[in-house]
Amino acid sequence: MLIVSLILNVFVIGGVVGAAIMWKRVDAQRPLAGIGRPARLRQAAEALAPENRRALRQAVRAAAQSLKPEVERARGARREAGRLLVQPELDRAALDATLGRARAADIAIRTRLETAVVDVASRLPADERIALAEGLDRSGTLRRSREARPQPNRP
């Protein structure tokens, strides 16, 4: 009976340790979240060192947090534009002004998020910065021309 108990305890301890290791691996590979197009930035950041991915994630989260009022202004302006568009009499001036407010808010949001990414990128080593640019290019976020892409060294 003692031997069965020991074997069972070893089995349970092994299971717990294995689960803890897997949990840690999954947590260490946790993707960037909470950003406008999270999958694109997450994919682009995969080549970064873990501490640089973390810095990027934190910078984008902080920017997104500070942009909540601007996001709500943009949404409100788009809702208002939709309401104006279905009115029996179209008020073109009001619709244009409302769409202008939505556009201005969208540009402010994009500018702040891009600034957060560039701030982190400016502190990256050159190889990681290039990897980030290549990842952004692959994801369709950067859309560099062929001339702007680094060319392989050929003899």
Sequence and secondary structure as in RCSB ss.txt:
>XXXX:A:sequence
MLIVSLILNVFVIGGVVGAAIMWKRVDAQRPLAGIGRPARLRQAAEALAPENRRALRQAVRAAAQSLKPEVERAR
GARREAGRLLVQPELDRAALDATLGRARAADIAIRTRLETAVVDVASRLPADERIALAEGLDRSGTLRRSREARP
QPNRP
>XXXX:A:secstr
 HHHHHHHHHHHHHHHHHHHHHHHHHHHT    SSSSHHHHHHHGGGS HHHHHHHHHHHHHHHHHTHHHHHHHH
HHHHHHHHHHTSSS  HHHHHHHHHHHHHHHHHHHHHHHHHHHHHHTTS HHHHHHHHHHHHHTTSS   GGGS 
     
